[in-house]
Amino acid sequence: MKSLLVVFFLLDGQWVQGEANKGWGSVAYENQETCLASKVRAEGIHANLRRVNLRALEKRFECIAEQKPPAD
């Protein structure tokens, strides 16, 4: 089953999902394992960014099972 890596931003005390039209859309992976590996990488990159830029927005990354639309 495909998994989606989704980024969320902490804005005004609420977690908001990134929008594709702003360059923050979900990324599809073939399985949960590869998604989780990418999640760990993204968290590391973000942690490094926060060390050098304390004003960077807080982000959260999640792997979510891809939902297929119901068949007609």
N, C-alpha and C positions, 0 to 999 in steps of 0.2 A: 504494500500500500504506500502511495506517495505521501510525503510529509512536506509541509510548508514551514519555512523559517519566517516568522513574523516579528517585526520590531514594533515596540511600543515606546512612546515618549511620555514622560511625566510632565504634564502641563497643568498648572493651577491646581495641583493636588490630585489630578486624575490621570490614569493611564489611557492614552489615546493611541490607537493603531495607526501606523504609518500609512500614507496614501501613495498609491502607485503613480498618480499624476504629479507627485512632488518628489519622485525618485526613491521612495521608501516602500515600494510594494513588496509583497511576499515573494519568496524564492522557493520554487518547487525542487524537491530532492526525491530520488527514486525510492528511498526507504528512510526509516526513522534513524538508523545508525549514522548515515551520512549527514542527515540534518543535524543530529546532535553534535557531530564533530565540527560542523560549520558554526553551530551555536557557541561552542567553547571558544573557537577562534574569534568570533565576533565579540564575545565578552572580554577576551584578552585585549583586543584592539581598543575597545571602549575604555577599559581600565587604564590603559596607557594614555589615552587621550585625556581622561579625567586628571591624571597626574600632572600633565603639562598645561591643561586649560581647566581651571577649577570652575569656570562658568559654563562649560559644556553641558548641554541638556542631559538629564539622566535618561538612560535607555534600558529597556528590558527586552530580552530575546526569548522566543518560545517556538518550539516545534509542535505543529498542530496537524493532525491527520487531514488530508485533503478531502473535502466534501464534494461529492459529485451531485449535480442537479438530478432530480428524479426524472425517470424516462416518461415520456408521454404515453 
